[in-house]
Amino acid sequence: MNKGFAVNSSVSSKTKKSVSSNEPQGRLISWSPWPPANFQTRYPAFPFVLTILIIVIGQWYLSLLR
């Protein structure tokens, strides 16, 4: 007995559409929930931006100490 709004039972749960993509699937680190494996291809400037951000925050912090 089907529950819910679905009336058509012709869609089988055994048939799955496989999506083939050139992007890597999964995670860069297997036990980590972040970042996804395609992170480096989606955000190639991330290491550069993070480095600049750390330098700017570091300079701001050092100027507060003076």
ChimeraX attribute file (.defattr): number of C-alpha atoms within 10 A of each C-alpha:
attribute: neighborCount
match mode: 1-to-1
recipient: residues
	/A:1	2
	/A:2	8
	/A:3	6
	/A:4	5
	/A:5	6
	/A:6	8
	/A:7	8
	/A:8	7
	/A:9	8
	/A:10	6
	/A:11	9
	/A:12	7
	/A:13	7
	/A:14	6
	/A:15	7
	/A:16	8
	/A:17	6
	/A:18	6
	/A:19	5
	/A:20	6
	/A:21	7
	/A:22	6
	/A:23	11
	/A:24	12
	/A:25	10
	/A:26	13
	/A:27	15
	/A:28	16
	/A:29	11
	/A:30	11
	/A:31	7
	/A:32	9
	/A:33	10
	/A:34	12
	/A:35	13
	/A:36	16
	/A:37	16
	/A:38	15
	/A:39	15
	/A:40	13
	/A:41	10
	/A:42	11
	/A:43	9
	/A:44	10
	/A:45	10
	/A:46	12
	/A:47	11
	/A:48	9
	/A:49	11
	/A:50	11
	/A:51	10
	/A:52	12
	/A:53	12
	/A:54	11
	/A:55	12
	/A:56	12
	/A:57	11
	/A:58	12
	/A:59	12
	/A:60	11
	/A:61	11
	/A:62	10
	/A:63	9
	/A:64	8
	/A:65	7
	/A:66	5
